[in-house]
Amino acid sequence: VSGMGKQTGIFLSLLSLVSLWKCALSVASCQHTFPDGNTFDLSGLHRPRGQRDWYADDRNGNMYYFNMCDNANDVPEACVMLQKAVQAPVFQVTNRSDCFWLGQLRSMEWELIDDSEPAAGVELYYFDGEQCQGGIARDIRIQLFCDPDAGVGKPLDYYVLEEDCHYSITWPSKYGCPVAS
């Protein structure tokens, strides 16, 4: 029995290390260096398991729940009720309690807000979301505008835009600024 207890302890230790490694890998992927040498590090905006997701709303009363560089930690209740409990980085819950997932983590792409002025900020795009009518896949961009005085900042309510299944969240933050190399 003592040998079995030792093996169980070793297995649990390895399981803990794998969990920590997966967490670190997720956060590590929240950095990006563009070909011009500008690096952005959004690791400070990543919400680890157990923390509440970021959220914002739009002018129509729709809510958006999301994580940075990872899937949302919690699937909104409206999505669970509609049997849409999928892994996704961003969810929209409409003012009519509809739920849509707006992209997939595997399709995440980094872009500069302005190619000619990298200090303006950075955008994360998530593509291949739930399909709209007409078969168009939803997508979302999270625009992090460089504002060193904003600290972490927060997604701006009423600055969430939707146009033909393409969504945009605006967020002034120090994390939208390139890091010093």
Residue pairs with C-beta under 8 A, 6 or more apart in sequence:
23 48
23 49
26 46
26 69
26 70
27 43
27 46
27 48
27 69
28 43
29 69
30 41
30 42
30 43
30 45
30 46
30 68
30 69
30 70
31 39
31 40
31 41
31 42
31 43
32 39
32 40
32 110
32 122
33 39
33 40
34 40
34 110
34 112
34 118
36 118
37 181
38 112
38 118
38 178
39 178
39 179
39 181
40 110
40 122
40 144
40 175
40 176
40 177
40 178
40 179
41 175
41 179
42 68
42 69
42 122
42 124
42 144
42 175
43 69
44 152
44 175
45 54
45 68
45 69
45 144
45 152
45 173
45 175
46 67
46 68
46 69
46 70
47 53
47 54
47 67
47 68
47 70
47 73
48 73
49 73
50 73
51 73
52 73
52 74
53 65
53 66
53 67
53 72
53 73
53 74
54 65
54 66
54 67
54 68
54 154
54 155
55 63
55 64
55 65
55 66
55 155
56 63
56 64
56 154
56 155
56 156
56 157
56 159
56 160
56 169
57 63
57 64
57 157
57 158
57 160
58 64
58 157
58 158
58 160
58 161
58 162
59 158
60 94
60 95
61 95
62 92
62 93
62 94
62 95
62 160
62 162
63 76
63 92
63 93
64 90
64 91
64 92
64 93
64 102
64 155
64 160
64 167
64 169
65 72
65 74
65 76
65 90
65 91
65 93
66 72
66 89
66 90
66 91
66 140
66 142
66 169
67 73
67 89
68 124
68 142
69 89
69 108
69 124
70 89
70 105
71 87
71 88
71 89
71 105
72 88
72 89
72 90
72 91
75 84
75 85
75 86
75 91
76 91
76 93
76 99
78 93
78 97
78 98
78 99
79 85
79 86
79 91
79 93
79 99
79 101
81 97
81 99
82 98
82 99
84 99
84 100
84 101
84 130
86 101
87 105
88 101
88 102
88 103
88 104
88 105
88 126
88 129
89 102
89 103
89 104
89 105
89 108
89 126
90 101
90 102
90 103
90 126
90 129
90 140
90 142
90 167
91 99
91 100
91 101
91 102
92 99
92 100
92 101
92 102
92 167
93 99
94 100
100 129
100 130
100 138
101 129
101 130
101 138
102 126
102 129
102 130
102 138
102 139
102 140
102 167
103 125
103 126
103 127
103 128
103 129
103 138
103 139
103 140
104 126
104 127
104 128
104 129
105 126
106 128
107 125
107 126
107 127
107 128
108 124
108 125
108 126
109 124
109 125
109 127
110 122
110 123
110 124
110 125
111 122
111 123
111 125
111 141
112 118
112 120
112 121
112 122
112 123
113 120
113 121
113 122
113 123
113 143
113 145
113 176
114 120
114 121
118 178
119 146
119 177
119 178
120 145
120 146
121 143
121 144
121 145
121 146
121 176
121 177
122 144
122 176
123 141
123 142
123 143
123 144
124 141
124 142
124 144
125 139
125 140
125 141
126 139
126 140
126 141
127 137
127 139
128 137
128 139
129 137
129 138
129 139
129 140
129 165
130 137
130 138
131 137
131 138
132 138
132 164
132 165
136 164
136 165
137 165
138 165
138 166
138 167
139 165
139 166
139 167
140 166
140 167
140 168
140 169
141 167
141 168
141 169
142 155
142 168
142 169
142 171
143 168
143 169
143 170
143 171
143 176
144 171
144 172
144 173
144 175
144 176
145 170
145 171
145 172
145 173
145 176
146 172
146 173
146 174
146 176
146 177
146 178
147 153
147 172
147 173
147 174
147 176
147 177
148 174
148 177
149 174
150 172
150 173
150 174
151 173
151 174
152 173
152 174
152 175
153 171
153 172
153 173
153 174
153 175
154 171
155 169
155 170
155 171
156 170
156 171
156 172
159 169
159 170
160 167
160 168
160 169
160 170
161 167
161 168
162 168
